[in-house]
Amino acid sequence: MPLYPRHTIPGFIERTQKNLQAIRSQPDQMPHPVTQLVCSMLGLVVFPWANYEENSEESELLPATLAQQFAKKLKEQLSKSLKELEQQHGWPHWDFELDDASEKTTTLEVLVKHLRNAVSHYRVGFDSDSKDLYEVTITFQDKPWGKGKPINWRTTIRADELLTFCNKLAACTLKIAEDVLG
């Protein structure tokens, strides 16, 4: 049974992870595992991280002091460097083919911002139709807001590494929720 209600960030993450695990545990019945992984990014990346600063506001579910603590710890996690996360914590490596000159992708926050935009606007590409996560490289692209603006950010990652990234990101959020909310 989940620890958190569905309408909270931790609750939605828990349910998304459980859905993804259930689907992956039945590979013979799962027709499109790579597609499911990218769809799961809505619950693991897009929804929880889209407006994390709004989490500092008081709600009917969370007093302002707890909401502010949650947002502060989330901001601390997001400010970590990608290099540190890779080298010291086993996070997967991202290959940046194009990186926004105005804001280099050196922190988790910048990466998540671009991933959120790429997934939200379906700037996602696949190099294969294989069902094997190890055989598919996924490309994510982002661009500045506005009609006719060119792509200014592009990264690739193998699908199995994307799964690792999503699970580590979810684990960070759930750990923060556990620390702050109990």
N, C-alpha and C positions, 0 to 999 in steps of 0.2 A: 504494500500500500504506500503511495507517495506521501512524502512528508509535508509537501506544500500544496495549497489549492491551485487548481489549473490556471486561474486568472493571474497568478503571480509569475514573475520571470522564472524563479527556480522550479515552480510547479510545471510550467510549460516545457522547460528544458528536460525535466525528469521524464515526462510523458513522451517527448520526442525521442529521447534516447531509448526508452523502452520499446517504442514502435520500431525503431531502426534495428535494435538488437533482435526483436522477434522476427522481423522480416529476414535479417541476415542468417538467423538460425535455421531457416528452411530454404537453403539455396536451390533445391529442385523445384520449389513452388514459386520462386521469385524470378519473374521474367526480366526485370530491368534494375539490377542492384545499383548501377551507377546513377541512373535517373533518380532512384529513391534517395540515394545519398545527397544529391544536389537539392532535392525537394526538402530533405531534412534540415538543410541549411536555413530554411525559413525559421524553424523552431530553435535551432542551435546558434545561429549567427544573426540573422536579420532582425527577428522580433526582439530578442533580449538586448541586443547591443545597438539598435537603431537610435534610441534616445535615452541612453543610460543616465544622462544628467538629469532627466525628468524624474528619475527614481529618488531624488533628494526631496521631493515634495511630499507633504503629508497626504495620506489617503485614508479612506475608511478602514483599510486593512493594516496600515502601518503608521505608528506615530512618527512625527517629523524627525525626532532624534535618531530612531532606528533607520529610517529611510536615508538620512544624511550619512550615517555611518556606512551603510551599504554602498551608497554612491561613492563615498570617499575611498573605500577599499577597492571598489571596482576600478576607479580611476587609477589607483596605485598599480593594480595589475595590468591595466592597459598601457601604462607608461613604460613597462619593461621592454628592453630591447629584444628584437628578434634574435640577434646573435647570441645573447645571454640565454634566452629560452631554448635555442637549439643546442648550444654547447653544454649548458649546465642542467637542463631539465628534459632533454630528449624530444623537444618539439621538432616537427619535420621542417625541412628546408624548402623555401619558396624560391623559384627562379624568376627574377624580374627582368622581363625583356624590354620593358618601357616603364620608366618611373617618373612620376610627376616632378618636374624640376622645382616647383614651388614648395613641395612637401615630400621629401624623400621617405620611402617606406623603411624606416629603421625601428619603429615601435609596433607593438601589437595594436595599439589604437589606430594608427594610420592604416595598417593592413586590414583590420576589421571594418573600418570606414569604407575602404575601396571594395572589399568583398561584399559588404552590405549593398552598396550601390550596384555592383555587377550582377548580383543575384536578383535584386529588386527590379532591374531593368532588362533582365535576361541578356546580359552581355557575357554569355557563357558558351564555350565551344569544347568539342570533344574530338580527339584524334582517332577514335575507333568506336565501333559499335559492340565491342567485346563485352561480355558479362563479367569478366574477371577484372576486379579492381586494380590488380597489378599490371594490367595491359592497357589501361586507359589513362591518358594525360588530359587534364582539364585545364582550359585557359579561361581566365577571368579578365575582363577589361572594364575600364572606367573612363569617364570623361567629365569635364566640367559641365555644370548645369547650363542649359540653353540650347536652342536649336542650331544645328550646324557646327557645333563645337567638335573638334577632332578628339579621338581617343588619345589620352595622355598617360595611361597606366595599363600595364598588361603583366600578368604573372601566370605561371603554369605550375602545376603540381600533379603528381600521380594520384589517382583516386584513392588508393589504399592509404597514402599519406594524408590526403584530405580527411579521411575518416579519423585518423589519429589526431589531426589538428582539431576537428570538431569535438572529439571526446575530451581532449585536454582543455579546450576552451570551456566546455560545459562543466568539467570537473572544477575549474577555477571558480566559476560563478556559484556552483553549489557549495563549495568550500566557504566562500565568502558568506553566503546565506546562512550556512550552519554556524559560522563564527559569530555573525551579527544577530541572527534571529533565534538561534538556539535550536 
